[in-house]
Each structure stands twice: as C-alpha cells, then as structure tokens.
C-alpha cells in the first residue's frame, strides 16, 4: 500500500472511451495521512469532466455530482509544495446528499440530519432530493504537475450513514419514484431545450415533442424522460433574462463569461502590452461534430470575419456534414492572427480533440489566407493543407457586378483576373499580367481603383500560395461561402447597426453561443430525427454544393467541341435554361439570379463536376500550376531524403499525369505554364493534390 509521498510514481490512466467512470480505473488505496484508506488514481486534468460525467451515468445509482467546495492557488504562491499540493481543489458530492430529508417527509428517523429551511446550510428547492448520500470524491490539480489530476475517492458507494443504498434501483424505497433516477436533467437535454427556445419553439411544442420522444422509446427510463413544464419554464426564463452585458466594461464582461463557461473555452489570453487578446470557444456539441465529421474528412478555416466592423475579427473552423453544409465547430476571437499567436490556440484545440479521441485525424485542412504559417496546421493536425480561394473569387465578382455595368466586359475581366491570380498569362510574373489587365480595361477606372487599393499589394502573396499549395475544388468553396452569408446576415443585421453592439466582444460571444449556435443545432437535429423539418432555416437548404448533387446530368447541355459556354435547365421552371461561361474553371460565371448577386451557384458546380468526370474541359488552373511545380521538382530533385523518397513513390503516377498533360497540350487544352516553382514545393510534395470529397 503506497504512501501519499509515492503518488507521482503511480501510472497516469487515460481510458480510451469518451466518458469513463470509477469502474474503468485501477484504484490504489493510500496508507496513512488524512486520506488513509481512500482510493486514489492519477488521470490527465483535461479528462476530469469526462470522469464526472461517467460517474453520473452509473446504471445502478444514476446521480449528478455537484461541486460542494472549490479552492484555487496561483502558480508560484508556494515555495515548497507538498507532493499532493494543489493548484485547484474541487470536492464533488452526490446531489442526493449529504443532508437527509427523508425522515422529515416520512416521519421516520431521529431527525439528526435535518437542516434549517432557511439560512446557512439550507438548499432551497432541493429538500426533496436530499437522501443522505455520502458518495463523494476530491480532485486535486497537482501543483508540481499541472497537467495531472489526483482523484481521491472518499466514498465510492451511494449509501447513507447506515450503509444502506439511499437512491437508485438498489434502494427499495426509491422504486417507483424519481429517486430511482438522476436528480437533474442532463446537460444534453438542457442544451436541447435551450436551443429550441432560442430558435423560437414554444413551450407547448417542446413538451409535446418530448412526450412523443418518450412514448417512442417505450416510456420513461431516466430523469430526462420526466421533463416537466416547470423545467422548461425555468429555462425559458433564463433565455428571456439573459444578456450579453455582464459588466459595463467589455473586458470585465468577457472575463466573467469565461469564468462561468470554462468548459466551453479551450484557450483564453487577456489583452496586455505584450500579448494580444485571444479567446477560443468550443461547446460540447461542436466538439462532438468536429470529432464526427472532421475525422477522415475536411476542416476549413473561415478567417478574419468582421475585420472592419467588429472590435476584433472572428475566425471559424468548419467541418462538412452529409448535406454538404459547413458546420462551425470552433470560434476564435483574436486581436492578432500572426504565427506566434495562432500557434498557441491551434495547439490547445488539437490537444483537446485528441484527449477525446487520440486517433482523430482529418484528411485535409483548408485555409483561406495564404499568409498563414502552414507548418502550424501540419504540426497540430498532421494532415495536408489546401488553399481555398473563395474569398478572392467572391470579392472580385461582387465588385465587378457593382462597378462594371457591361455583362460581356464583366465576364472577360473575371477571366483575366483568374489569369492574374494563377499567373498563367503574360510571362512568369504576376506584375506583367496586372499591367496587361490594366491596359486592356483602362476605361473601367472605378474597378481599377478598387483593385489597386485592395488587392494589388497581395497578388504576389496569393500567387506564391497557389504555387506552393494544392487548391480546393468548388464544392467546399460553396459550403464556406454559404456559412459566410449566414454569419453575416445574423451578426450584421439592421437591428444591431445603431446599438453599438459590434464594438463589444461580449455581444459577439453571446450571439454566437446562443442564437447562432442554436440554428445549427436545430438543423442537425432535424436531419437526424426528422422533427421540426418545417422550422429549419431555409438558408441551410440553399447550399449550392448540396443542390448541385440533385441536378440530373441530362439537364446539363455541354458542347464538348465548344467549351466557351454551357447551359443548365432550371429545376423550378423547365422552360428556362441558365448559361454558364468558362465552364469547368475556377472563375465560371452563370446568369442565374443567385450568381448575379456574386455567389457561387449550383449550376456552376454541376457543370464543373460534369466537365471533370467527362474529362472534356481544360484542367483547372490550380491543378495546372501545382502539377507543373511537381514536374519541375522531379526534374530538379531536392537533397531532402524524405521528399526524394516520396517523389520516387509518386513517379509512376506522375509519369501518367505527364502523358495526359502532353495529350491535352497537343489538343490545345492546356495553357503553357511558367517553369519556375516556389522553393517551398519540396515540403508540400508530401501532401499531393486531391479534391475534397465526402
């Protein structure tokens, strides 16, 4: 039997399941000291919540452990800490104890455990739950090992002072009462009801829906099945009275929110003279969906949103569900997105995810900012990185539609802009392509002024990014764009324009984690359960990527001998056909109403998919640029043995690609490309190009 001085020699136990209980742990009894005879174990501190949830799900004695007491110390406050000294000390106690009010209700017992109805020691509104349960445990975040938690199980059995079971199925007096089940509804049900309330579902409809669900699985089985109108009414009151402003000072308000929602914060750094403000938010629901759709899937970054209007810009990490919708699985609000700051929260998020699932790994990570340090992403997620050009495409086409009135000129300018972005015309330099563009369209002065002011300083950055990274296809671009439109409409609507809300971080946090979060919860719940289909936000049904999948191939008219344009029959009016110019390219244009607003439409995506499947269109400019760089690298191999070995493994496939490119070139379908390659290409060969697919 070890002594307390030996606890650091104990193995750190990290069960592979998402939630674990005492039965998953190998306990050791401690000898001597205040904890003499108690069971102890070491676990990662990040998994304490998983242990609490697992213990609350005890089949024989469902429970809910509340925090009875908590103490904290700051680092450096103790010069010679004890081996079991703590940074944080938390005492968890079963909510059915320690007081016992059964004697008051039944007239049985000596009443020695009775507490006053009011005053110190009373628990208003909870007397019916108190059954004298002595089950409790202590968690210490070790002072000398902050990443470890020492769990001291003082009493593992759910018994009263006589040693008899006091709730759950083993307590005969509890059979047929709510004491058979957990004392409170679960966090999952609370989140579900709160989300329903935030999206506007009435109390009556929530109760009726809950009744239907309980009847559907054969009657009540746990505490959640006993949801009452009073439970919902209490949560409705919370929603109605909730406010983003916890303090008049925005910084103080944010700190209060972080303190109250620790489990939703994966990284927080206050603004100071040397450190920028950073707040990383991920709810349990978001974590579950990142684990579900991100594993062997794709994760995308929607960065620097609200750069001009919000106090600090917002970055969102997205995954793609079965309906091709982009789901936000993490939000980061930061005053700086430079590499050294981005590295901090990327690492914390990756650690949180792998704590839940060590085997989690995405296939690809999509970035929409070529200035981002790619090595940070590779270090955190161990996957290939793709560049997504949705932001450039959207900005250019919307500006053209606004500043240029001639439709034919819009199309030609848009095509020329793609040559600039991919540096495939007018020599190897983007500067030459820009000069040619400005000379040809010198009469479009309004757009030229915008282009020189907003984009000219960053063209070389984008050119280098495209040469050094494979570029994502149009399908995920449409999903990310759809999320952007939805986020913009929610945050920047007119009701907030004059309220000074945009200048406060607490307002942004509150809006994201309540109403906006609930929209996505309802959409996923409706997809999975079939309930509330009529209440789904229509914008979730207008995702161009998803809609393109429902257009039949026979509705696409494509002249393989003349690839200047294609036509797609309207799915709502069969007498109408929309025209797509430059079909199959990144900068295709359609004359449908949605595309004329500057959006990527389903017709463009459908035609691009058909062109690729039939291999009738010119390869995407991004593909040409990246393949040319790969070929150049093979002709001038690097001395790096890792890159060289991988290049040899790819040689056979690349030779086939070269033959295919030669055939395309002989047919006039491949533009000549500049021979130079970005020096970073050696590293990126480890992550060859592939389109994102689900």
C-alpha positions in Angstrom: 0.0 0.0 0.0 1.7 3.2 -1.1 2.0 6.4 0.9 1.0 9.8 -0.3 4.6 10.6 -1.0 4.6 8.0 -3.7 1.7 9.2 -5.7 3.8 10.6 -8.5 5.1 7.1 -9.2 1.6 5.9 -9.9 0.7 5.4 -13.6 -1.4 8.1 -15.3 -4.6 6.4 -16.5 -6.4 7.7 -19.6 -9.2 5.3 -20.7 -9.9 5.4 -24.4 -13.6 5.9 -24.1 -15.2 9.4 -24.4 -16.6 9.2 -20.8 -15.3 7.0 -18.1 -16.2 6.0 -14.5 -14.6 4.5 -11.5 -15.0 1.0 -13.0 -12.6 2.0 -15.8 -9.9 3.0 -13.3 -7.5 0.8 -11.4 -7.6 2.3 -7.9 -4.9 2.2 -5.3 -5.5 2.6 -1.5 -3.3 5.2 0.2 -1.6 4.4 3.5 -1.6 7.0 6.4 -2.3 10.7 6.3 -5.6 12.4 6.1 -6.6 10.2 3.1 -5.5 7.0 4.7 -7.7 4.1 3.3 -9.1 6.2 0.5 -8.9 5.1 -3.2 -6.7 7.3 -5.4 -5.7 7.5 -9.1 -3.9 9.8 -11.4 -5.6 11.0 -14.7 -5.0 13.8 -17.1 -6.5 17.0 -15.7 -8.2 17.6 -19.1 -10.3 14.5 -18.5 -11.8 15.3 -15.1 -15.1 16.4 -16.7 -15.3 13.1 -18.6 -14.8 11.2 -15.3 -17.6 13.3 -13.6 -20.0 12.6 -16.5 -19.1 8.9 -16.4 -19.7 8.6 -12.7 -23.1 10.4 -13.1 -24.2 7.7 -15.5 -23.9 4.9 -13.0 -26.6 2.4 -14.1 -27.5 1.2 -10.6 -27.3 4.6 -9.0 -27.8 7.4 -11.6 -26.5 10.6 -9.9 -25.5 14.1 -10.5 -22.3 15.3 -8.8 -22.3 18.9 -7.8 -19.3 21.0 -6.7 -19.5 21.2 -2.9 -16.4 23.3 -2.5 -13.5 24.7 -4.6 -10.2 26.3 -3.8 -7.5 27.7 -6.2 -3.9 28.8 -5.8 -1.8 30.8 -8.3 1.5 29.4 -9.6 4.4 30.5 -7.5 2.4 31.0 -4.4 4.1 28.1 -2.6 7.9 27.9 -2.3 8.0 24.2 -1.1 4.7 22.5 -2.2 3.7 19.1 -0.8 3.7 16.2 -3.2 -0.1 16.3 -3.2 -0.2 20.1 -3.1 -2.8 21.6 -5.4 -3.3 24.4 -7.8 -7.0 23.6 -7.8 -9.0 21.7 -5.2 -12.6 20.6 -6.0 -14.9 18.5 -3.8 -17.7 16.7 -5.8 -20.7 15.3 -3.8 -23.6 13.3 -5.0 -26.7 15.6 -5.2 -28.7 13.2 -3.1 -26.6 14.2 -0.1 -25.1 14.8 2.3 -28.3 16.0 4.1 -31.2 13.6 4.6 -34.7 14.9 4.5 -36.4 11.6 4.1 -37.2 11.5 7.8 -39.0 14.9 7.6 -41.1 13.7 4.7 -42.0 10.2 6.1 -41.8 10.8 9.8 -39.0 8.1 10.0 -35.7 8.6 11.7 -34.3 10.7 14.5 -34.0 13.9 12.5 -30.4 14.4 13.4 -29.5 15.2 9.8 -32.2 17.8 9.4 -31.0 21.2 8.2 -32.8 24.5 8.6 -35.3 25.5 6.0 -33.5 28.8 5.5 -30.1 30.3 6.4 -26.7 28.7 6.3 -26.7 25.1 5.3 -30.1 25.1 3.6 -30.7 24.3 -0.1 -33.9 26.0 -1.2 -36.0 23.9 -3.6 -33.8 20.8 -3.2 -35.1 19.3 0.0 -36.9 16.5 -1.8 -33.6 15.4 -3.3 -31.7 15.1 -0.1 -31.5 11.4 0.9 -28.3 11.4 3.0 -26.0 10.1 0.2 -22.3 10.0 1.4 -20.8 9.4 -2.1 -18.1 12.0 -2.8 -14.7 12.4 -4.2 -12.0 15.1 -4.4 -10.0 16.2 -7.4 -6.6 18.0 -7.0 -4.9 19.6 -9.9 -1.3 19.0 -8.7 0.9 22.0 -8.1 4.0 20.3 -9.3 2.3 18.6 -12.3 -0.5 21.0 -13.5 -1.4 18.6 -16.4 -2.3 15.8 -13.9 -5.3 15.4 -11.5 -5.2 13.3 -8.4 -8.7 11.8 -7.8 -9.3 10.8 -4.2 -12.5 8.7 -3.9 -13.5 9.2 -0.2 -16.7 7.2 -0.5 -17.5 5.2 -3.7 -20.8 3.7 -2.7 -24.1 5.6 -2.9 -25.1 4.9 0.7 -26.4 6.8 3.7 -24.8 6.8 7.2 -26.3 3.4 8.0 -24.5 1.9 5.0 -27.7 1.2 3.1 -28.4 2.3 -0.5 -30.3 5.6 -0.4 -31.3 6.1 -4.1 -31.2 4.3 -7.4 -32.5 0.8 -8.2 -30.8 -0.8 -5.2 -32.9 1.4 -2.8 -36.3 -0.4 -2.4 -37.8 2.8 -1.0 -36.9 4.7 -4.2 -38.5 2.2 -6.6 -41.3 3.9 -8.5 -40.1 7.4 -7.6 -37.8 9.9 -9.2 -35.1 8.9 -6.7 -34.5 5.9 -9.0 -33.0 8.3 -11.5 -30.5 11.2 -11.6 -31.8 14.2 -9.6 -31.4 16.6 -12.5 -31.9 16.6 -16.3 -28.7 16.0 -18.2 -26.6 18.7 -19.9 -27.5 17.2 -23.2 -31.3 17.7 -22.6 -30.7 21.2 -21.2 -28.8 22.1 -24.3 -31.5 20.7 -26.5 -34.3 22.6 -24.7 -32.3 25.8 -24.6 -31.6 25.6 -28.3 -35.3 25.0 -29.1 -36.2 28.1 -27.0 -33.5 30.2 -28.8 -34.9 29.4 -32.2 -38.4 30.3 -31.1 -40.1 26.9 -30.5 -42.9 27.4 -27.9 -43.1 25.8 -24.5 -46.2 23.7 -25.5 -44.5 22.4 -28.6 -41.4 21.5 -26.7 -43.4 19.5 -24.1 -45.4 17.8 -26.8 -42.3 16.9 -28.7 -40.7 15.5 -25.6 -43.8 13.4 -24.8 -43.7 11.9 -28.3 -40.0 11.0 -28.0 -40.5 9.3 -24.6 -43.5 7.4 -25.9 -41.5 6.4 -28.9 -38.9 4.6 -26.8 -41.5 2.9 -24.6 -41.9 5.2 -21.6 -39.6 6.8 -19.1 -36.2 5.2 -18.4 -34.2 8.1 -16.8 -34.5 11.5 -15.3 -34.6 13.2 -18.7 -37.8 11.4 -19.5 -39.5 13.2 -16.6 -39.0 16.7 -18.1 -41.8 18.9 -16.8 -43.4 22.2 -17.9 -41.8 23.8 -14.9 -38.3 22.6 -16.1 -38.9 24.2 -19.5 -40.4 27.4 -17.9 -37.3 27.8 -15.8 -35.1 27.6 -18.9 -37.4 29.9 -20.8 -36.9 32.5 -18.0 -33.2 32.1 -18.3 -33.3 32.7 -22.0 -35.6 35.7 -21.7 -33.5 37.3 -19.0 -30.1 36.5 -20.5 -27.9 39.5 -21.6 -24.5 39.7 -23.2 -23.6 42.6 -20.9 -22.4 41.1 -17.6 -20.5 44.2 -16.8 -20.4 47.8 -18.2 -16.8 47.3 -19.1 -16.4 44.9 -22.0 -13.2 43.4 -20.9 -14.6 42.6 -17.4 -17.7 41.2 -19.0 -15.7 38.8 -21.2 -13.7 37.7 -18.1 -17.0 36.9 -16.3 -18.3 34.9 -19.2 -15.0 32.9 -19.4 -15.2 32.2 -15.7 -18.8 30.9 -16.0 -18.2 28.9 -19.1 -14.8 27.3 -18.5 -15.8 24.0 -20.2 -16.5 25.9 -23.5 -13.2 27.8 -23.5 -10.2 25.9 -25.0 -7.9 29.0 -24.9 -8.0 32.4 -23.3 -5.4 35.1 -23.2 -6.1 38.6 -21.9 -5.0 41.7 -23.8 -1.8 43.2 -22.4 1.1 45.2 -23.6 2.9 42.1 -24.8 0.1 39.6 -25.6 -2.9 40.1 -27.9 -6.4 39.1 -26.9 -7.3 35.6 -27.9 -10.5 33.6 -26.9 -11.1 30.1 -28.3 -14.7 28.8 -27.9 -15.9 25.2 -28.5 -19.1 23.8 -27.0 -19.6 20.2 -26.3 -21.9 20.0 -29.3 -19.3 21.5 -31.5 -16.6 19.1 -30.2 -18.8 16.1 -30.9 -19.4 17.3 -34.5 -15.7 18.0 -35.1 -14.9 14.5 -33.9 -17.6 13.1 -36.1 -17.2 15.0 -39.4 -13.6 16.1 -39.1 -12.1 12.6 -38.7 -11.1 11.4 -42.2 -12.9 14.4 -43.5 -12.0 18.1 -44.1 -11.6 21.0 -41.7 -11.8 24.5 -43.1 -10.8 27.9 -41.8 -13.1 30.9 -42.3 -10.8 33.7 -41.1 -10.8 37.4 -40.3 -14.5 37.9 -40.5 -15.7 41.4 -39.4 -12.3 42.9 -39.7 -13.8 46.4 -40.3 -16.9 46.2 -38.1 -16.2 44.1 -35.1 -13.8 45.1 -32.3 -11.7 42.0 -33.0 -12.1 39.8 -36.1 -13.6 36.3 -35.9 -12.1 33.0 -37.2 -14.3 29.9 -37.5 -13.2 26.4 -38.0 -15.7 24.4 -40.1 -16.5 20.8 -41.0 -18.8 19.5 -43.7 -21.8 17.3 -42.9 -23.7 14.8 -45.0 -25.8 17.6 -46.6 -22.6 19.5 -47.6 -23.3 22.2 -45.1 -20.4 23.9 -43.3 -20.8 23.5 -39.5 -18.9 25.8 -37.2 -17.0 23.6 -34.7 -14.9 26.3 -33.1 -14.7 30.1 -32.9 -11.6 32.1 -32.2 -11.8 35.9 -31.5 -8.4 37.5 -31.5 -6.8 40.9 -31.9 -3.9 39.3 -33.8 -3.5 36.3 -36.1 0.2 36.3 -36.6 2.0 33.0 -36.4 3.3 33.0 -32.8 -0.2 33.8 -31.6 -2.0 31.4 -33.9 0.3 28.6 -32.8 -1.0 28.9 -29.2 -4.7 28.3 -29.8 -4.2 25.8 -32.6 -2.1 23.6 -30.3 -4.7 23.9 -27.4 -7.5 22.9 -29.7 -5.7 19.9 -31.2 -4.8 18.7 -27.7 -8.4 19.0 -26.6 -9.6 17.0 -29.6 -7.0 14.2 -29.2 -7.8 14.0 -25.5 -11.3 12.9 -26.5 -10.1 10.7 -29.4 -6.3 10.0 -29.8 -6.9 8.5 -33.3 -8.7 11.6 -34.6 -7.2 12.9 -37.8 -8.6 14.9 -40.7 -7.7 14.2 -44.4 -7.2 17.9 -45.2 -7.3 21.4 -43.8 -8.5 24.2 -46.0 -7.0 27.7 -45.4 -8.4 30.9 -47.0 -5.4 33.1 -46.0 -2.1 32.4 -47.8 -0.1 34.3 -45.2 -0.9 31.7 -42.5 2.0 29.7 -41.4 1.2 26.3 -42.8 3.6 24.5 -40.5 1.4 25.3 -37.5 -1.5 23.4 -39.0 0.6 20.4 -40.0 2.1 20.3 -36.5 -1.3 20.4 -34.9 -3.5 18.2 -37.2 -0.9 16.1 -39.2 -2.7 16.4 -42.5 -2.2 18.0 -45.9 -3.1 21.6 -46.3 -5.1 23.1 -49.2 -5.6 26.7 -50.2 -9.2 27.9 -50.7 -9.7 30.9 -52.9 -13.4 31.6 -52.1 -12.6 35.0 -50.6 -10.8 36.3 -53.6 -13.4 35.0 -56.1 -16.3 36.4 -54.1 -14.8 39.8 -53.6 -13.8 40.2 -57.3 -17.1 39.1 -58.8 -19.2 41.2 -56.4 -17.1 44.2 -57.1 -17.3 43.7 -60.9 -21.1 43.3 -60.7 -21.3 46.6 -58.7 -18.7 48.7 -60.6 -19.0 47.4 -64.1 -22.3 47.6 -66.0 -21.5 45.7 -69.2 -22.1 42.0 -68.7 -19.7 40.9 -71.5 -17.0 43.1 -70.0 -17.6 41.6 -66.6 -17.1 38.1 -68.0 -13.9 38.9 -69.8 -12.5 40.8 -66.8 -13.3 38.0 -64.5 -11.5 35.5 -66.8 -8.5 37.9 -66.9 -8.4 38.2 -63.2 -8.1 34.4 -62.9 -5.0 34.5 -65.2 -3.5 37.1 -62.8 -4.3 35.0 -59.7 -2.7 31.9 -61.2 0.0 33.7 -63.2 -0.8 31.7 -66.4 -0.6 34.5 -68.9 1.8 37.3 -70.0 5.0 35.6 -68.7 6.1 34.3 -65.4 5.4 37.5 -63.4 2.1 38.5 -62.0 3.2 42.1 -62.4 3.2 41.6 -66.2 -0.3 40.1 -66.1 -1.6 43.0 -63.9 -0.1 45.6 -66.3 -1.8 43.9 -69.3 -5.1 43.8 -67.4 -4.9 47.5 -66.6 -4.1 48.5 -70.1 -6.9 46.4 -71.7 -9.5 47.6 -69.3 -8.2 51.1 -68.7 -11.8 52.5 -69.2 -13.0 50.6 -66.1 -11.5 53.2 -63.7 -13.8 52.5 -60.7 -12.9 48.9 -60.5 -9.2 49.5 -61.2 -9.0 52.0 -58.3 -10.6 49.3 -56.1 -8.3 46.6 -57.4 -5.1 48.6 -56.9 -6.1 49.7 -53.5 -7.4 46.5 -52.1 -5.8 43.6 -53.9 -2.6 44.7 -55.8 -0.4 44.6 -52.6 -1.4 40.9 -52.0 -1.3 39.4 -55.5 2.2 38.1 -55.1 1.3 36.5 -51.8 -1.6 34.7 -53.4 0.5 33.6 -56.4 3.1 32.1 -54.1 0.4 30.4 -52.1 -1.1 28.8 -55.2 2.3 27.6 -56.4 3.1 26.1 -53.0 -0.2 24.5 -52.1 -2.9 22.5 -53.9 -6.1 24.4 -54.3 -9.5 23.1 -53.1 -12.3 22.5 -55.6 -15.5 24.4 -56.0 -17.7 22.2 -53.8 -16.3 23.2 -50.4 -16.0 26.8 -51.6 -19.7 26.9 -52.0 -20.3 25.5 -48.5 -17.9 28.0 -46.9 -19.5 30.8 -48.8 -22.9 29.7 -47.6 -21.7 29.9 -44.0 -20.2 33.3 -44.6 -23.5 34.6 -45.9 -25.4 33.1 -42.9 -23.0 34.5 -40.4 -23.1 38.0 -42.0 -26.8 38.1 -42.0 -27.0 37.1 -38.4 -24.4 39.4 -37.0 -24.7 42.4 -39.3 -28.5 42.9 -39.5 -30.0 46.3 -39.1 -31.2 45.9 -35.5 -27.6 45.9 -34.3 -26.3 48.7 -36.5 -27.2 51.5 -34.2 -26.8 49.7 -30.8 -23.0 49.8 -30.6 -23.1 46.0 -30.2 -20.4 45.4 -32.8 -17.9 47.3 -30.6 -18.3 44.8 -27.8 -16.7 41.3 -27.6 -19.3 40.1 -25.1 -22.1 40.7 -27.6 -20.3 38.7 -30.2 -19.7 35.8 -27.8 -23.3 35.8 -26.6 -24.8 35.9 -30.1 -22.5 33.1 -31.4 -23.1 30.7 -28.4 -26.9 31.2 -28.2 -29.0 32.1 -31.2 -26.4 31.3 -33.9 -25.3 28.1 -32.3 -28.9 27.0 -31.9 -29.6 27.4 -35.6 -27.0 24.8 -36.4 -28.2 22.5 -33.5 -31.7 22.6 -34.9 -30.6 21.8 -38.4 -28.6 18.8 -37.4 -31.3 17.6 -35.0 -33.9 17.9 -37.7 -31.7 16.0 -40.2 -31.1 13.2 -37.7 -34.5 12.8 -36.1 -36.9 14.2 -38.7 -38.5 16.5 -36.2 -39.1 20.3 -36.8 -38.3 20.0 -40.5 -40.7 22.9 -41.2 -38.7 25.1 -38.8 -35.3 24.6 -40.5 -33.6 27.8 -41.6 -34.1 27.9 -45.4 -30.6 29.0 -45.9 -29.4 25.5 -44.9 -31.4 24.2 -47.9 -29.8 26.6 -50.4 -26.3 25.3 -50.1 -25.1 25.3 -53.7 -22.9 22.2 -53.2 -25.8 20.2 -51.9 -28.2 21.5 -54.6 -25.8 20.7 -57.4 -26.0 17.0 -56.4 -29.7 17.0 -57.2 -29.4 18.3 -60.7 -29.6 15.5 -63.2 -26.9 15.1 -65.8 -29.5 15.2 -68.6 -30.3 18.8 -67.6 -26.8 19.9 -68.5 -26.2 20.9 -72.1 -22.5 20.9 -72.8 -20.9 21.2 -76.3 -17.7 19.3 -75.9 -16.4 20.9 -79.2 -17.1 24.4 -77.9 -16.3 24.8 -74.3 -16.9 28.6 -74.2 -20.3 28.1 -72.5 -22.8 25.5 -71.2 -26.5 25.5 -70.3 -28.3 24.1 -67.3 -32.1 23.7 -67.3 -33.8 25.4 -64.3 -35.1 22.9 -61.7 -38.1 25.1 -60.9 -39.0 26.3 -64.4 -38.3 23.7 -67.1 -38.8 26.2 -69.8 -35.8 28.2 -68.6 -32.1 27.5 -69.1 -29.2 29.3 -67.5 -25.9 30.0 -69.3 -22.5 29.3 -67.8 -19.5 31.0 -69.3 -16.0 29.5 -68.9 -17.5 26.1 -67.8 -15.3 23.9 -65.6 -12.9 26.6 -64.5 -12.5 28.3 -61.1 -13.9 31.5 -62.5 -17.0 30.3 -64.2 -20.0 32.7 -64.4 -23.7 31.9 -64.5 -26.6 34.3 -65.4 -29.0 32.9 -62.7 -30.2 35.3 -60.0 -28.1 33.8 -57.3 -24.9 34.0 -59.3 -25.8 37.6 -60.3 -25.5 38.5 -56.6 -21.9 37.4 -56.6 -22.5 33.9 -55.2 -21.2 30.6 -56.4 -24.3 28.8 -57.7 -25.3 25.2 -58.1 -25.3 25.4 -61.9 -21.5 26.3 -62.0 -20.7 23.5 -59.6 -22.8 20.9 -61.5 -21.1 21.9 -64.8 -17.7 21.7 -63.2 -18.3 18.2 -61.8 -19.5 17.0 -65.3 -16.5 18.6 -67.0 -14.2 16.8 -64.6 -16.0 13.5 -64.8 -16.0 13.5 -68.6 -12.5 15.0 -68.8 -13.7 17.4 -71.5 -12.7 20.7 -70.0 -9.3 22.3 -69.6 -7.7 21.2 -66.3 -8.3 23.7 -63.5 -5.7 26.4 -63.5 -4.8 25.5 -59.9 -4.2 21.9 -61.0 -2.0 23.0 -63.9 0.1 25.3 -61.6 0.5 22.6 -58.9 1.3 19.8 -61.4 3.8 22.0 -63.2 5.6 22.6 -59.9 5.6 18.9 -59.2 7.1 18.1 -62.6 9.8 20.8 -62.1 10.7 19.3 -58.7 11.1 15.9 -60.2 13.4 17.3 -62.9 15.4 19.0 -60.2 15.1 16.8 -57.2 15.9 18.1 -53.7 18.6 16.7 -51.5 16.0 16.1 -48.7 15.8 12.2 -48.4 12.2 12.3 -47.2 11.0 14.4 -50.1 13.2 12.4 -52.5 11.8 9.0 -51.3 8.2 10.3 -51.6 8.9 11.7 -55.1 10.1 8.2 -56.2 7.0 6.6 -54.9 4.9 9.1 -56.9 7.0 8.7 -60.1 4.8 6.2 -61.9 1.6 8.1 -61.3 3.2 11.4 -62.2 4.5 9.9 -65.5 1.0 9.0 -66.4 -0.1 12.6 -65.5 2.7 14.0 -67.7 1.5 11.9 -70.6 -2.0 13.1 -70.0 -0.8 16.7 -69.9 1.1 16.2 -73.2 -2.1 14.9 -74.8 -4.0 17.9 -73.6 -1.3 20.3 -74.7 -1.3 18.8 -78.2 -5.1 19.3 -78.4 -4.8 22.9 -77.3 -6.5 22.3 -73.9 -3.5 23.1 -71.7 -2.1 26.6 -71.3 1.7 26.9 -71.2 2.9 27.5 -67.7 6.0 29.3 -66.3 8.7 26.7 -65.4 9.7 28.1 -62.1 8.5 26.6 -58.8 8.2 28.0 -55.3 11.1 26.8 -53.0 8.5 25.6 -50.5 7.3 23.0 -53.0 9.7 20.4 -51.6 7.9 20.4 -48.3 4.4 20.4 -50.0 5.2 17.4 -52.1 4.4 15.4 -49.0 0.8 16.4 -49.4 -0.2 15.9 -53.1 -3.2 17.4 -54.6 -6.6 15.9 -54.3 -10.1 17.3 -54.5 -12.1 17.4 -51.3 -14.8 14.7 -51.3 -17.2 13.1 -48.9 
